[in-house]
Amino acid sequence: MDNLLNKEELEFAEHMREFYRTEIPEDIRYRQAIGSEEGTHDDVVATQRILNKHGYAVPNWSVASGGQDWTPVQRHIWLNEMQLACVPQPLAFNASMVGPVIDTFGSQEIKDRFLPATANIDIWWSQGFSEPNAGSDLASLKTSAVKQGDKYIVNGQKTWTTLGQYGDWIFTLVRTDPNVKKQAGISFLLIDMKSPGLTVRPIQLIDGGHEVNEVFFDNVEVPVENLVGEENKGWTYAKFLLGNERTGIARVGESQVKLARAKAYAAATKTAKGSLLNDPAFSARITTIEAELKALEFTQLRILSTQVAGADKPDPRSSILKLRGSRLQQDITELLTDIVGPQGLDFVDSREVRTKFTTLPHGAADALKTYFNYRKVSIYGGSSEVQLGIISKALLGL
Ligand SMILES: Cc1cc2nc3c(=O)[nH]c(=O)nc-3n(C[C@H](O)[C@H](O)[C@H](O)COP(=O)(O)OP(=O)(O)OC[C@H]3O[C@@H](n4cnc5c(N)ncnc54)[C@H](O)[C@@H]3O)c2cc1C
């Protein structure tokens, strides 16, 4: 990427590179590098607090709320260098989702109440949008909030709530008017997850981990002052949030790190003719992914360099980044799985397996767990089919 940046951008990249490698503890970066679940919560909190202390946790917020007056390319460098240094990213629910919504649409009172704690992750937010029958078609959501005096009474269910087991608060889309066009009756409500009547239930995934949850609301009382912006304008705020969710979703830096790991594992895997890395078919596969990743990086920079800083309308071209980025992330986890082979099958207790490994470097056993876990990337943040729909309508005019 460096040969595409101007002098100031190169200096900025160098500064961020050094910052991440000197300020963020190495054990945190190692756990992030191997995709370990150990320490997920504590590592994210510790890292975000260090970033926040230096003004690097929420650069995408307005300067008045603690953000940075950066260009889109600087924001890209900030994120890409973070991924290359294997630094856990600021919690997306706080930094890229509810924070910008409150910052842009909230009253001064709600900003003062929530933004500092959100930037410093004193509040861990969860995202309560999806429901069992409202995912891609989110506007069909049914969870209701009925106003009674100075409270809303909330009833319904959310699902796929990522890391909801750690959630202090949940930002939700709720139906406040069932009698109008479905998009026009939705509000954006902040709910304390310790409220009586709110229950979190784990969903176990095929990788054996506990990353997502169901959240149930049974007559949960929510003070009206927890409404963000205006009642029944929640769909506008949700569209703004979902546009931000796609920012940086291509995860080029993270994929580059994983590809480097794949090469190291392939080099350590002995075959009759030397190592797997010397196998022409295998190295052709690695080279193809490398070239596609480079092309994605160029596309990302091309899109970023023509974007206006601070633009609040989602750029439909980000659907290309989401689509290709997801595909490549999955391709690389498939590559890693093929290298590890049957040794990865015992992934459920990967720590124990790691100690049994003699031929592969530390961390290799997590490859299969990551493979299963990464089936998600073509679903969340808008599924690949939905991205194809956006590309065909908004970019190709079909
Ligand atoms: C790991 C993970 C974490 C998540 N975390 C959260 C979270 O924290 N909070 C939250 O609110 N949600 C979360 N989600 C939910 C996520 O946003 C939804 O899963 C996603 O929007 C898809 O919705 P759905 O699962 O209901 O599938 P559906 O919308 O029912 O889709 C089913 C299938 O139909 C296809 N499809 C749907 N509509 C179209 C269309 N118009 N054109 C072509 N094909 C279509 C889809 O691509 C998919 O293959 C998470 C999901 C996953 C997998």
The ligand as an SDF file (V2000), in Angstrom:
LIG
                    3D

 53 58  0  0  0  0  0  0  0  0999 V2000
  -22.3510  -14.2520   13.5800 C   0  0  0  0  0  0  0  0  0  0  0  0
  -23.4670  -13.2690   13.4240 C   0  0  0  0  0  0  0  0  0  0  0  0
  -23.5280  -12.1840   14.2750 C   0  0  0  0  0  0  0  0  0  0  0  0
  -24.5940  -11.2870   14.1730 C   0  0  0  0  0  0  0  0  0  0  0  0
  -24.6550  -10.2700   15.1060 N   0  0  0  0  0  0  0  0  0  0  0  0
  -25.7510   -9.4760   15.1310 C   0  0  0  0  0  0  0  0  0  0  0  0
  -25.9260   -8.5200   16.1680 C   0  0  0  0  0  0  0  0  0  0  0  0
  -25.0640   -8.3450   17.0470 O   0  0  0  0  0  0  0  0  0  0  0  0
  -27.0520   -7.8010   16.2020 N   0  0  0  0  0  0  0  0  0  0  0  0
  -28.0280   -7.9210   15.2470 C   0  0  0  0  0  0  0  0  0  0  0  0
  -29.0010   -7.2050   15.3180 O   0  0  0  0  0  0  0  0  0  0  0  0
  -27.9040   -8.8320   14.2490 N   0  0  0  0  0  0  0  0  0  0  0  0
  -26.7920   -9.6090   14.1810 C   0  0  0  0  0  0  0  0  0  0  0  0
  -26.6570  -10.5680   13.1880 N   0  0  0  0  0  0  0  0  0  0  0  0
  -27.7760  -10.7790   12.2640 C   0  0  0  0  0  0  0  0  0  0  0  0
  -27.4940  -10.4610   10.8250 C   0  0  0  0  0  0  0  0  0  0  0  0
  -27.5490   -9.0920   10.5820 O   0  0  0  0  0  0  0  0  0  0  0  0
  -28.5200  -11.2430    9.9970 C   0  0  0  0  0  0  0  0  0  0  0  0
  -28.2180  -12.6150   10.1630 O   0  0  0  0  0  0  0  0  0  0  0  0
  -28.5050  -10.8960    8.5540 C   0  0  0  0  0  0  0  0  0  0  0  0
  -29.0150   -9.6110    8.3600 O   0  0  0  0  0  0  0  0  0  0  0  0
  -29.3210  -11.9120    7.7060 C   0  0  0  0  0  0  0  0  0  0  0  0
  -30.5950  -12.0470    8.2510 O   0  0  0  0  0  0  0  0  0  0  0  0
  -31.2240  -13.4960    8.5590 P   0  0  0  0  0  0  0  0  0  0  0  0
  -30.2260  -14.2780    9.3630 O   0  0  0  0  0  0  0  0  0  0  0  0
  -32.5640  -13.2820    9.1630 O   0  0  0  0  0  0  0  0  0  0  0  0
  -31.3530  -14.2060    7.1610 O   0  0  0  0  0  0  0  0  0  0  0  0
  -32.4820  -13.9370    6.0710 P   0  0  0  0  0  0  0  0  0  0  0  0
  -32.6600  -12.4690    5.8840 O   0  0  0  0  0  0  0  0  0  0  0  0
  -33.6990  -14.7350    6.4260 O   0  0  0  0  0  0  0  0  0  0  0  0
  -31.7970  -14.5300    4.7750 O   0  0  0  0  0  0  0  0  0  0  0  0
  -31.8170  -15.9430    4.4820 C   0  0  0  0  0  0  0  0  0  0  0  0
  -31.1610  -16.1250    3.1230 C   0  0  0  0  0  0  0  0  0  0  0  0
  -31.9100  -15.4130    2.1240 O   0  0  0  0  0  0  0  0  0  0  0  0
  -31.0610  -14.5100    1.4160 C   0  0  0  0  0  0  0  0  0  0  0  0
  -31.7940  -13.2590    1.1140 N   0  0  0  0  0  0  0  0  0  0  0  0
  -32.5020  -12.4960    1.9840 C   0  0  0  0  0  0  0  0  0  0  0  0
  -32.9920  -11.3920    1.3570 N   0  0  0  0  0  0  0  0  0  0  0  0
  -32.5730  -11.4490    0.0690 C   0  0  0  0  0  0  0  0  0  0  0  0
  -32.7290  -10.6100   -1.0670 C   0  0  0  0  0  0  0  0  0  0  0  0
  -33.4170   -9.4620   -0.9810 N   0  0  0  0  0  0  0  0  0  0  0  0
  -32.1490  -10.9960   -2.2310 N   0  0  0  0  0  0  0  0  0  0  0  0
  -31.4490  -12.1630   -2.3310 C   0  0  0  0  0  0  0  0  0  0  0  0
  -31.2620  -13.0030   -1.2780 N   0  0  0  0  0  0  0  0  0  0  0  0
  -31.8100  -12.6610   -0.0960 C   0  0  0  0  0  0  0  0  0  0  0  0
  -29.9180  -14.2280    2.3570 C   0  0  0  0  0  0  0  0  0  0  0  0
  -28.7380  -13.8360    1.6560 O   0  0  0  0  0  0  0  0  0  0  0  0
  -29.7430  -15.5730    3.0470 C   0  0  0  0  0  0  0  0  0  0  0  0
  -28.9600  -16.4360    2.2560 O   0  0  0  0  0  0  0  0  0  0  0  0
  -25.5940  -11.4580   13.2040 C   0  0  0  0  0  0  0  0  0  0  0  0
  -25.5100  -12.5480   12.3250 C   0  0  0  0  0  0  0  0  0  0  0  0
  -24.4760  -13.4400   12.4230 C   0  0  0  0  0  0  0  0  0  0  0  0
  -24.4330  -14.6160   11.4890 C   0  0  0  0  0  0  0  0  0  0  0  0
  1  2  1  0
  2  3  1  0
  2 52  2  0
  3  4  2  0
  4  5  1  0
  4 50  1  0
  5  6  2  0
  6  7  1  0
  6 13  1  0
  7  8  2  0
  7  9  1  0
  9 10  1  0
 10 11  2  0
 10 12  1  0
 12 13  2  0
 13 14  1  0
 14 15  1  0
 14 50  1  0
 15 16  1  0
 16 17  1  0
 16 18  1  0
 18 19  1  0
 18 20  1  0
 20 21  1  0
 20 22  1  0
 22 23  1  0
 23 24  1  0
 24 25  2  0
 24 26  1  0
 24 27  1  0
 27 28  1  0
 28 29  2  0
 28 30  1  0
 28 31  1  0
 31 32  1  0
 32 33  1  0
 33 34  1  0
 33 48  1  0
 34 35  1  0
 35 36  1  0
 35 46  1  0
 36 37  1  0
 36 45  1  0
 37 38  2  0
 38 39  1  0
 39 40  1  0
 39 45  2  0
 40 41  1  0
 40 42  2  0
 42 43  1  0
 43 44  2  0
 44 45  1  0
 46 47  1  0
 46 48  1  0
 48 49  1  0
 50 51  2  0
 51 52  1  0
 52 53  1  0
M  END
$$$$
